[in-house]
Amino acid sequence: MVDSLLFIPDISGFTHFVQNTEIEHSQHVISELLEILITANTQNLKLAEVEGDALFFYKENEIPSQEKLLAQIETMFTVFYSHLKLLEKNRICPCNACATAPNLQLKIIVHCGELQFITVQEKRKPFGQIVIEAHRLLKNSIQSDNYALVSDSVAKIIGLPVDYKSKLYHFNQGADSYDSSEIGYLFSKIDKNNLKLNPFAVPEVVDFKWPPSIIFIRNLEISANQLLEYITNYSYRHYWVKGVEKFEYNPEEVTRLGTEHVCIVDGKRLNFTTVTKEVDPDSLIYGELTTDVPIEALYQFFIIKPKSENTCQLTVEIYPKAKSIFTKLLLTLLMKRAIRKSLKTSLDNLETFIKQDSVSC
């Protein structure tokens, strides 16, 4: 029987990450990383299981060539660290989960052998000794949490030399004993500085040359971080933003610069993009922009300044942008009054929601 390939990308630091950070945001971060690793599958590997912080891929009765296998490993490291860089550069959330996400690392285990299968709930899953061996190889003596490990059985088939070196790879020999049986392997620590990371857009910091047209200030009995969560987590929007029929957003994503969401009002879709501007270093800020308005654009910023551990000051600033005389007149006569009224109602609702939520807790 032809050998089958087992391929396991495993996110290092996951346990510490979840235990020591905000649970919901850490779950979102890990979910995003697993998704981008799945989409980076260039060798038509089959996904057998999502195992918490790891993915279990296999390729039945086929071992890709050395060139294809090393390229697949490099692709996954590249997308992984590209996404971590995006999370770092576009972050607006100050929580520990979002702040420490760039410290996560990746290890990839590659093994092969005769593969068997079992059927569970009509789903065919890999089974057998090589599956056990591949998972045991995750627990090895390599002094790193960021590496590619290729078992001796795979290295022999693909002709991977013991001393293989390239710009990214520098393989060394290793071996560990499991139940009195030794498994040898080649491993290469991965230096992310040697990866050509994928580019991503970093939204510009908006710089206004004029004061806000509308401004509201509220003192609220809630921590600054929790208030930012209520504002940036769109699952809370229906509690305080009224007049919106539906919110469309990615519930598995932590809001960051460039994040998009849609508000449906009277059947009309209003597309919003997360933006930012400069504020005092001790303040938190969330901003959003829409161009789906009768004027050129509308910017809305929520600036949160901590006053104590459980109190803060919320400042909301509205910056309409209009070019023509007609739209400026429309803004002055009609829109400004409507925006002010709607915003006051939303802030009243937000304050009520905060009080009710604090009582329920």
N, C-alpha and C positions, 0 to 999 in steps of 0.2 A: 504494500500500500504506500502511496506517495505521502510524504510528510505534509502536515498542515502548519500554518503560521499562527502564532498567538502574539498579540500586540497590545500592550497595556500602558497607556499614558496615565500617570498618577500625579495628582497635584500635591506637592510637598508642603507641609506646614498647615494642612487643612484642619487637623484636630485642634492645634493650638489657636488657630485663626478663629474657629467657631467658639471655643471655650472662652476666649478673651475678648470677643468683640460682640457688637449688637447682632443678635441672631438673624433677624429678617434681612438686613443688608448683606451680611456675610453669605446667606443662602443665595441672594440675588447675584452676588459677585461670582460664586462658584458655579451657579447655573449658567451664567454668561460664558465663563471660561470653558465649561464642558461643551456648550453649544458651538463655540468657535473651533474647538478641537475636532468635533464631529464633522463640521463643514470642511475641515482641512484634510479630510480623508481622500487622498489622490489615488490610492491603489485598490479601490473598490473593496475595502475590508468590510466585513459584516459586523455590525454592532450586536454583540450577544447580550450585554448587560451594562447598565450604568450602576456603578458600585460606590455610591456615595461621592467620594472625591476622585474616582477613577473611572476609566472606560475600558471595557473588555472587548477588544476586536479580535476577529479571526479571519483567516483565508483558507478555505478548505482545499486540500490536495494541491497546494501551490505555494511556492516560496518565491517572492519577487527577487530580481537580480540585486547584486550588491549596490549598484548605482541607484536603482529605484527605491530600495529599502532605506539607504542613507538619506536620499532626497526626501522621503516621506517623514523620517525623523526630523530632519532640518525644518521642513515645512511646519510641523506641529510646534516645534520650539519657537519658530518665527512668529506664528500667529498668536501664540500664548503670550510672548513678551511684548508683542505689538499692542495687544489688548491691555496688558498691564500698564503700558506707557500711556495709552489713551485714558485709562481710569485715573492715572496720576495727574496728567496735564489738564483734564477737563473736569476734575472733581470740584463740587461745590459743597458736599456734605462733610462736616467735620468729625463725624463719628469714627470710632476706632476701626470699624470694619473697612470703611472707605479709605481711611488714612493708611492702614497697614496692608491693604491688598497688594501694592507693588512689591511687598516682601515675599509673596508666594513664589514657589519654585516648581519645577516640573522634572519628573524622572520618567523614562520610558523603558519598559522591559520587553525584549523580543525573544521568543522561544519557539521551538517547533518540535514536532513528533507526530506519532500516530494519534489521530483524534477520534474520539467516540462521541456519541450524542445521546441525550435523553429527551423525552418530550414531557413538558410540564404545561398544563392548561393549553394544549394544542400548540405550544411554542417549542421549537426544536432548539436545544441548548447544548453547547460543547460540554463534554464530560470526559473524565479519565485522568490518567496519571500526569500527562503533560500539563493539564489545566492546574492541577495541584502544584506541580513544579514551578510553573510560571508565577503563580501567586506567592509561593515561598521565596522566589527570587526578589520580591519586593523587600523582603527582610534580609539584607545582606550587610557586609562589612565595609562597604564603600564609604569613605569619609566625606560625603557630600550629599546634598538633597537635590542636586541639579545635574543629571547625567543621563546618558543612554547606555543601556546594558544589552549586549547581544550574547546569547548563550553560545557555548562552544559548538553545539549541534547546528545552530543557524550559521555561525561563522564558517564552519567547514563547508556547508552546502553552497554558500554564496562566495566563498573564496576570500573572506576578509582576513588580511594578514594580521598577525599579532601586533606588529608595530605600525599599523596604518596611521598615517598622519595627513592632515589637510589643514586648511585655515580654521575650520570649525572643530574637527575631530583630532584627538590624540589618544588612541586606544592603548590600554594596558591590560595585562592579564589579572584575573582574580578568580577566586573559588570559595565556596562556602559549603558546609556540611548540613544536611537536613535529614534527620532520622538515620544517621550513620551512613548516608549516601552523599557523596560529594558532587556538586554541579559546578563545572567550570564556565567561565564567561570572559568576554572582553568588555571593557567599559571605558567610556570617555566622558570626563566632566565637560560640561558645556559652558563656555563663557558667552554670556548674552551680548557682550560688546563685539563679538565676532559675527553676530547675526545681522543681516540686512533687514531691519524692521520695516514693516509696511507703513506708508505715510497715512496720516489721518488729519482731518480738518480741526484746527483749534479756533473756535469762534473768537472774533476780535472783541476786545474790551471797548464798549460803547463810550464815547466821550461827547457829552452834550455841551453846546455852547450857549445854552439858554436854560433858565430854571424850569422846574416841572410846572405844567399847567394846573395840575391837581395834586394836592398833598393832604394826607390824613396821618395823624399820629395817635397811637393808642398805647397805654400802659397796661400790660397784661400779666396776670399771675400764672406764669408758666415759664419753664426754663427756655432759654434761647434755642437750644438744640431741638427740644421737643416741638417748639413752634415751627422751626424750619421743616421738621418732618411732616407736620400737618399741612404745610403749604406746598412742599415739593412732592409729597407722596399723593399722586392723583386719586388714589382710592379713597381719600378723605374729602375730596372736593365736593361731593354731593351733599355733605353735611353742612357746608357753609356757603357755597356758591350757588345761588338760586337762579332760575330762569334758563338753566342749561338742561336740555332733554337727555343728553348722553355725553359721556367723556370716553374718548378712545385713546388708549395708550398701551404700552407694553408693561404688563404687571410684573414681569420677571426682570425688570431693569431698574437700577438705581438712577434717579434723575441726576443728570450732569449737563455741562455745557454742550449744546447741540442736540439735546434730547427734544423730541417732538411729541406733541399731543394734540388732539382735536376736540373742540367743543362744538356740539351741534345745538344751535339756537334757532327756533322757528324753522327747522328743516335746513338751515344754512350751515355749512361746515366752516368753522373758523380754525385755521391751522396756526399753532403756536410753536415757537422754537425757544429753547432756554438760552438766555444771554446774560451778560454781566456788565458791571461798570465798577470803577474804583470807589471804595468806601474806606472808612477808618479801619485800621488793622484789627481792632477788637470787635468789629461788627460782622455779622453774617449777612449774605445777600443772595436773593433769588430774583432773576428777572426773566420776562418772557416777551416775545415780539410776535405780532401778527400783522400781516399785510392784507388780510381779508376784511377790510373795513372801507367805508366810503372815502376815507382820506388815504394818504400814501402809506402810512404805517402807524402803529400804536405800540409804545413800549410801556411796560408796567413793572415796577421794581418793588420788592418787599425787603426792607432793610431792618435787621433785628439787632438791637444793641442790648447786651446783658446788663441788668441792673443789680441782680443778686443771683443766688443759685436757682431760685424759683420765680424770678420776675424778670421782665424785659420790656423794652420799648420797641414797638413796631411802627415803622414809618413806611407808608405806601406812597410812591411817586408815580405819576402818570405823565408821559411825554408823548403827545401826539405830534405827528410829522406831516406837514402839508406844504405843498409848493404853490399851487395856484391861489389866486385871490378868492375864487369861489369856494374852494375847499376850506380855506381859512375862515371865511364867513360862516360856512356851514358848521364848522367846529365851534365857533364862538356862540352862535345862536341856538344850536340844537344839541350837538353831541356832548359838549362839556357838561351841560346840565344833566343829561341822561347818564353819562359815565359817573358823575359825582353821586347821583342818587343810587345807582346800582352798586357802586363800591361801598357806600355807607351801609347799605343793607347787608352786603356780604361780610363786612367787618363786624357788624352787630351779630350776625349769625355765627361767625367764627368765635367771638367772645362768649356767646351762649354755649356753643359746643365745647369750648375749653372748660367752662365751669361745670357742665354736665359730665364731662369725661373725668374730671378730677374727683367728682362726687362718687361716680361709679367705681373708681379705682380704690 
